[in-house]
Amino acid sequence: MIILIHVIIAFTSIIIASFAFFKPSIKKLITSYGFIIATIASGTLLLISFPSHILQSCLEGLGYLMIVSAATVATHVRLRKAEQRI
């Protein structure tokens, strides 16, 4: 059950990060950060519960984290630039 929740959180995080990138706002940025934290927390819980696939899980988790973090940082930069124009 926790695997399903983890996957749903991760996919939702990617979707939110994408929406935030194309239409940046503070709320979307905070939500994106929250989903990143939730994904890391549920992934950590999975690794503690099922440590047999740790290498594969960590590599996939790092790939996810790089993609979503890059989108979130890019959103942050775009939001700052938009605020400076105002």
KOLKOLLO-454475 format. One record per atom (N, C-alpha, C, O): residue in one letter; atom name; x, y, z. Coordinates in nm, 3 decimals. Each point is the difference from the previous one (the first is absolute). Example, Ala and Ser with C-alpha at 12.3 -4.5 7.8 and 13.67 -1.06 7.14 Angstrom:
BEGIN
R   code   site        xx        yy        zz
R      A      N     1.319    -0.569     0.780
R      A     CA    -0.089     0.119     0.000
R      A      C     0.090     0.120     0.000
R      A      O     0.104    -0.002     0.066
R      S      N    -0.139     0.107    -0.138
R      S     CA     0.082     0.119     0.006
R      S      C    -0.077     0.109     0.073
R      S      O     0.051     0.111     0.017
This chain:
BEGIN
R   code   site        xx        yy        zz
R      M      N     0.082    -0.120     0.000
R      M     CA    -0.082     0.120     0.000
R      M      C     0.087     0.127     0.000
R      M      O    -0.031     0.097    -0.069
R      I      N     0.138    -0.100     0.147
R      I     CA     0.085     0.118     0.007
R      I      C     0.071     0.025    -0.133
R      I      O     0.031     0.114    -0.034
R      I      N    -0.005    -0.221    -0.041
R      I     CA     0.063     0.018    -0.132
R      I      C    -0.093     0.078    -0.092
R      I      O     0.044     0.090    -0.072
R      L      N    -0.171    -0.124     0.074
R      L     CA    -0.098     0.070    -0.083
R      L      C    -0.009     0.147     0.041
R      L      O    -0.003     0.088    -0.086
R      I      N    -0.001    -0.062     0.214
R      I     CA    -0.006     0.138     0.048
R      I      C     0.126     0.076    -0.043
R      I      O    -0.008     0.115    -0.043
R      H      N     0.123    -0.180     0.056
R      H     CA     0.127     0.061    -0.039
R      H      C     0.000     0.036    -0.149
R      H      O     0.042     0.110    -0.038
R      V      N    -0.087    -0.201    -0.046
R      V     CA    -0.002     0.024    -0.144
R      V      C    -0.098     0.113    -0.034
R      V      O     0.030     0.085    -0.084
R      I      N    -0.145    -0.084     0.147
R      I     CA    -0.098     0.107    -0.024
R      I      C     0.057     0.136     0.040
R      I      O    -0.014     0.098    -0.072
R      I      N     0.079    -0.094     0.188
R      I     CA     0.062     0.125     0.046
R      I      C     0.107     0.046    -0.099
R      I      O     0.007     0.118    -0.034
R      A      N     0.077    -0.212    -0.012
R      A     CA     0.109     0.035    -0.093
R      A      C    -0.055     0.053    -0.132
R      A      O     0.048     0.102    -0.050
R      F      N    -0.146    -0.170    -0.008
R      F     CA    -0.057     0.047    -0.127
R      F      C    -0.071     0.134     0.017
R      F      O     0.010     0.088    -0.086
R      T      N    -0.080    -0.072     0.196
R      T     CA    -0.066     0.127     0.028
R      T      C     0.103     0.112     0.014
R      T      O    -0.022     0.112    -0.046
R      S      N     0.134    -0.145     0.109
R      S     CA     0.108     0.097     0.016
R      S      C     0.054     0.046    -0.135
R      S      O     0.025     0.119    -0.020
R      I      N    -0.008    -0.213    -0.071
R      I     CA     0.049     0.036    -0.134
R      I      C    -0.101     0.089    -0.072
R      I      O     0.038     0.097    -0.065
R      I      N    -0.165    -0.130     0.076
R      I     CA    -0.105     0.080    -0.064
R      I      C    -0.004     0.141     0.058
R      I      O    -0.008     0.098    -0.074
R      I      N     0.013    -0.088     0.206
R      I     CA    -0.004     0.131     0.066
R      I      C     0.123     0.082    -0.037
R      I      O    -0.012     0.120    -0.025
R      A      N     0.129    -0.183     0.022
R      A     CA     0.122     0.072    -0.039
R      A      C    -0.011     0.052    -0.143
R      A      O     0.047     0.109    -0.031
R      S      N    -0.109    -0.188    -0.056
R      S     CA    -0.018     0.043    -0.139
R      S      C    -0.096     0.118    -0.009
R      S      O     0.029     0.098    -0.068
R      F      N    -0.142    -0.108     0.137
R      F     CA    -0.095     0.112     0.000
R      F      C     0.063     0.124     0.059
R      F      O    -0.019     0.111    -0.052
R      A      N     0.094    -0.127     0.159
R      A     CA     0.065     0.115     0.064
R      A      C     0.101     0.065    -0.094
R      A      O     0.015     0.122     0.001
R      F      N     0.054    -0.202    -0.080
R      F     CA     0.099     0.056    -0.093
R      F      C    -0.067     0.086    -0.106
R      F      O     0.049     0.108    -0.034
R      F      N    -0.161    -0.156    -0.020
R      F     CA    -0.065     0.073    -0.108
R      F      C    -0.086     0.116     0.048
R      F      O    -0.017     0.098    -0.073
R      K      N    -0.036    -0.106     0.195
R      K     CA    -0.077     0.110     0.058
R      K      C     0.047     0.018     0.144
R      K      O    -0.068    -0.044     0.093
R      P      N     0.183     0.109    -0.074
R      P     CA     0.058     0.010     0.135
R      P      C    -0.084     0.082     0.097
R      P      O    -0.056     0.105    -0.034
R      S      N     0.048    -0.155     0.157
R      S     CA    -0.061     0.073     0.109
R      S      C     0.060    -0.053     0.130
R      S      O     0.054    -0.111     0.005
R      I      N    -0.064     0.191     0.099
R      I     CA     0.054    -0.039     0.129
R      I      C    -0.070    -0.126     0.052
R      I      O     0.065    -0.090     0.052
R      K      N    -0.197     0.084    -0.066
R      K     CA    -0.075    -0.117     0.049
R      K      C     0.045    -0.128    -0.069
R      K      O     0.019    -0.103     0.065
R      K      N    -0.001     0.109    -0.197
R      K     CA     0.044    -0.118    -0.074
R      K      C     0.141    -0.039     0.039
R      K      O     0.033    -0.118     0.008
R      L      N     0.051     0.218     0.017
R      L     CA     0.137    -0.027     0.040
R      L      C     0.004    -0.069     0.136
R      L      O     0.073    -0.097     0.018
R      I      N    -0.149     0.146     0.077
R      I     CA    -0.006    -0.060     0.133
R      I      C    -0.059    -0.140    -0.008
R      I      O     0.048    -0.091     0.068
R      T      N    -0.151     0.073    -0.150
R      T     CA    -0.059    -0.132    -0.018
R      T      C     0.101    -0.096    -0.061
R      T      O     0.006    -0.116     0.040
R      S      N     0.072     0.163    -0.134
R      S     CA     0.102    -0.084    -0.062
R      S      C     0.104    -0.044     0.103
R      S      O     0.039    -0.116     0.004
R      Y      N     0.005     0.210     0.080
R      Y     CA     0.094    -0.035     0.107
R      Y      C    -0.061    -0.103     0.094
R      Y      O     0.068    -0.094     0.042
R      G      N    -0.194     0.111    -0.009
R      G     CA    -0.068    -0.094     0.090
R      G      C    -0.007    -0.141    -0.058
R      G      O     0.022    -0.098     0.070
R      F      N    -0.052     0.090    -0.199
R      F     CA    -0.006    -0.132    -0.064
R      F      C     0.138    -0.064    -0.014
R      F      O     0.013    -0.122     0.007
R      I      N     0.090     0.203    -0.026
R      I     CA     0.136    -0.055    -0.002
R      I      C     0.032    -0.061     0.136
R      I      O     0.053    -0.111     0.007
R      I      N    -0.084     0.184     0.099
R      I     CA     0.026    -0.051     0.135
R      I      C    -0.082    -0.126     0.027
R      I      O     0.051    -0.095     0.059
R      A      N    -0.178     0.094    -0.101
R      A     CA    -0.085    -0.117     0.021
R      A      C     0.053    -0.121    -0.077
R      A      O    -0.005    -0.113     0.051
R      T      N     0.054     0.134    -0.170
R      T     CA     0.056    -0.110    -0.080
R      T      C     0.126    -0.055     0.065
R      T      O     0.018    -0.122     0.008
R      I      N     0.069     0.210     0.039
R      I     CA     0.121    -0.046     0.067
R      I      C    -0.034    -0.074     0.129
R      I      O     0.061    -0.103     0.030
R      A      N    -0.157     0.154     0.044
R      A     CA    -0.040    -0.066     0.126
R      A      C    -0.059    -0.139    -0.026
R      A      O     0.036    -0.096     0.068
R      S      N    -0.126     0.086    -0.164
R      S     CA    -0.059    -0.131    -0.028
R      S      C     0.103    -0.095    -0.061
R      S      O    -0.005    -0.121     0.026
R      G      N     0.098     0.172    -0.105
R      G     CA     0.107    -0.083    -0.054
R      G      C     0.092    -0.051     0.109
R      G      O     0.044    -0.115    -0.003
R      T      N    -0.013     0.200     0.098
R      T     CA     0.082    -0.041     0.114
R      T      C    -0.070    -0.108     0.080
R      T      O     0.063    -0.097     0.043
R      L      N    -0.191     0.114    -0.022
R      L     CA    -0.078    -0.102     0.071
R      L      C     0.001    -0.133    -0.075
R      L      O     0.010    -0.106     0.062
R      L      N    -0.020     0.112    -0.193
R      L     CA     0.007    -0.122    -0.081
R      L      C     0.136    -0.067     0.011
R      L      O     0.009    -0.123     0.011
R      L      N     0.097     0.202    -0.014
R      L     CA     0.134    -0.057     0.011
R      L      C     0.024    -0.063     0.137
R      L      O     0.069    -0.102     0.011
R      I      N    -0.126     0.161     0.092
R      I     CA     0.013    -0.059     0.133
R      I      C    -0.081    -0.129     0.009
R      I      O     0.044    -0.097     0.061
R      S      N    -0.161     0.097    -0.123
R      S     CA    -0.088    -0.118     0.005
R      S      C     0.050    -0.114    -0.088
R      S      O    -0.009    -0.116     0.038
R      F      N     0.062     0.149    -0.157
R      F     CA     0.045    -0.100    -0.097
R      F      C     0.141     0.033    -0.048
R      F      O     0.016     0.053    -0.110
R      P      N     0.085    -0.082     0.190
R      P     CA     0.137     0.043    -0.035
R      P      C     0.068    -0.084    -0.108
R      P      O     0.115     0.030    -0.035
R      S      N    -0.179    -0.132    -0.019
R      S     CA     0.067    -0.089    -0.094
R      S      C     0.030     0.066    -0.135
R      S      O     0.095    -0.040    -0.067
R      H      N    -0.172     0.138     0.026
R      H     CA     0.020     0.065    -0.131
R      H      C     0.055     0.141     0.017
R      H      O    -0.041     0.091    -0.072
R      I      N     0.131    -0.073     0.164
R      I     CA     0.044     0.134     0.036
R      I      C     0.075     0.071    -0.112
R      I      O    -0.023     0.119    -0.022
R      L      N     0.111    -0.187    -0.051
R      L     CA     0.077     0.066    -0.104
R      L      C    -0.089     0.048    -0.114
R      L      O     0.009     0.116    -0.042
R      Q      N    -0.095    -0.203    -0.007
R      Q     CA    -0.090     0.038    -0.110
R      Q      C    -0.094     0.111     0.046
R      Q      O    -0.023     0.096    -0.074
R      S      N    -0.030    -0.108     0.193
R      S     CA    -0.093     0.101     0.051
R      S      C     0.067     0.135     0.015
R      S      O    -0.057     0.103    -0.035
R      C      N     0.177    -0.103     0.088
R      C     CA     0.071     0.127     0.020
R      C      C     0.034     0.067    -0.133
R      C      O    -0.010     0.122    -0.011
R      L      N     0.050    -0.199    -0.088
R      L     CA     0.031     0.058    -0.130
R      L      C    -0.124     0.061    -0.065
R      L      O     0.006     0.110    -0.055
R      E      N    -0.116    -0.180     0.062
R      E     CA    -0.124     0.054    -0.056
R      E      C    -0.046     0.123     0.078
R      E      O    -0.048     0.097    -0.058
R      G      N     0.063    -0.103     0.189
R      G     CA    -0.037     0.114     0.084
R      G      C     0.084     0.123    -0.028
R      G      O    -0.051     0.111    -0.003
R      L      N     0.180    -0.131    -0.019
R      L     CA     0.087     0.112    -0.033
R      L      C    -0.033     0.059    -0.137
R      L      O     0.007     0.121    -0.019
R      G      N    -0.042    -0.206    -0.076
R      G     CA    -0.043     0.048    -0.131
R      G      C    -0.125     0.085     0.009
R      G      O    -0.008     0.108    -0.058
R      Y      N    -0.090    -0.159     0.133
R      Y     CA    -0.124     0.076     0.023
R      Y      C     0.032     0.134     0.066
R      Y      O    -0.048     0.104    -0.043
R      L      N     0.130    -0.110     0.148
R      L     CA     0.032     0.121     0.076
R      L      C     0.071     0.103    -0.086
R      L      O    -0.026     0.120     0.013
R      M      N     0.114    -0.163    -0.101
R      M     CA     0.070     0.094    -0.089
R      M      C    -0.099     0.069    -0.094
R      M      O     0.007     0.121    -0.019
R      I      N    -0.098    -0.197    -0.040
R      I     CA    -0.095     0.056    -0.095
R      I      C    -0.095     0.099     0.067
R      I      O    -0.018     0.112    -0.047
R      V      N    -0.042    -0.155     0.157
R      V     CA    -0.099     0.085     0.067
R      V      C     0.067     0.120     0.066
R      V      O    -0.056     0.110     0.000
R      S      N     0.173    -0.129     0.055
R      S     CA     0.071     0.113     0.061
R      S      C     0.041     0.102    -0.106
R      S      O    -0.009     0.121     0.024
R      A      N     0.054    -0.167    -0.139
R      A     CA     0.037     0.092    -0.108
R      A      C    -0.121     0.082    -0.044
R      A      O     0.011     0.121    -0.021
R      A      N    -0.125    -0.186     0.006
R      A     CA    -0.122     0.071    -0.040
R      A      C    -0.042     0.099     0.108
R      A      O    -0.044     0.111    -0.031
R      T      N     0.057    -0.149     0.157
R      T     CA    -0.039     0.088     0.110
R      T      C     0.094     0.120     0.012
R      T      O    -0.045     0.112     0.023
R      V      N     0.173    -0.135    -0.039
R      V     CA     0.097     0.111     0.004
R      V      C    -0.023     0.093    -0.119
R      V      O     0.006     0.122     0.015
R      A      N    -0.031    -0.178    -0.132
R      A     CA    -0.029     0.083    -0.118
R      A      C    -0.126     0.083     0.022
R      A      O    -0.006     0.115    -0.042
R      T      N    -0.094    -0.173     0.107
R      T     CA    -0.121     0.074     0.032
R      T      C     0.031     0.114     0.095
R      T      O    -0.050     0.112    -0.017
R      H      N     0.132    -0.140     0.116
R      H     CA     0.040     0.102     0.097
R      H      C     0.070     0.117    -0.071
R      H      O    -0.028     0.116     0.029
R      V      N     0.117    -0.148    -0.120
R      V     CA     0.072     0.103    -0.076
R      V      C    -0.097     0.081    -0.086
R      V      O     0.008     0.123    -0.004
R      R      N    -0.100    -0.191    -0.064
R      R     CA    -0.097     0.070    -0.084
R      R      C    -0.089     0.092     0.084
R      R      O    -0.034     0.110    -0.043
R      L      N    -0.004    -0.157     0.161
R      L     CA    -0.086     0.079     0.088
R      L      C     0.075     0.124     0.049
R      L      O    -0.059     0.108     0.007
R      R      N     0.186    -0.122     0.028
R      R     CA     0.081     0.114     0.043
R      R      C     0.014     0.103    -0.112
R      R      O    -0.012     0.120     0.023
R      K      N     0.037    -0.168    -0.146
R      K     CA     0.013     0.091    -0.113
R      K      C    -0.131     0.075    -0.026
R      K      O     0.001     0.119    -0.031
R      A      N    -0.112    -0.190     0.045
R      A     CA    -0.130     0.064    -0.020
R      A      C    -0.026     0.105     0.107
R      A      O    -0.058     0.105    -0.029
R      E      N     0.100    -0.133     0.152
R      E     CA    -0.020     0.097     0.109
R      E      C     0.087     0.124    -0.021
R      E      O    -0.041     0.110     0.036
R      Q      N     0.160    -0.128    -0.092
R      Q     CA     0.089     0.114    -0.021
R      Q      C    -0.051     0.091    -0.111
R      Q      O     0.028     0.120     0.001
R      R      N    -0.102    -0.175    -0.095
R      R     CA    -0.055     0.082    -0.109
R      R      C    -0.114     0.088     0.047
R      R      O    -0.030     0.102    -0.063
R      I      N    -0.032    -0.140     0.172
R      I     CA    -0.117     0.076     0.047
R      I      C     0.041     0.123     0.075
R      I      O    -0.086     0.075     0.047
